[in-house]
Amino acid sequence: MDSIDAIGAFAALAQLTRLETFRLLVSREPEGIAAGELARLVQVPQNTMSAHLAVLSRAGLIDGERQSRSIVYRAHLPCLRDLVLFLLKDCCGGRSDLCAPVINDLMPCCPPKVSAHD
């Protein structure tokens, strides 16, 4: 990810409804959520949600897939990964003791598995 792409992603997320929508989509991976349901959950009119989804989609943060009469949206996790890596690139100058706490905090939902041999 380059600086221009990162700025576009941050700009798309720099609005409360879009940020809430993106976080909701991340929490519903991999199933995704239909556009109408997203509007209901975030409590915005469907036409307003459509505009927000278009901004998130142009920034590469979400993908939409037509299923019958609705469009199901999903977070585009590779873009999220690239955005986080963009922020952390060269974060510690090679000092893993500085990076380790940050990396551990990035995995609150997926702690490392401890094997029986540890």
Summary of the structure (lengths in Angstrom):
residues: 118
radius of gyration: 16.9
end to end distance: 36.6
largest distance: 54.8
contacts: 297
relative contact order: 0.14
helix: 56%
strand: 12%
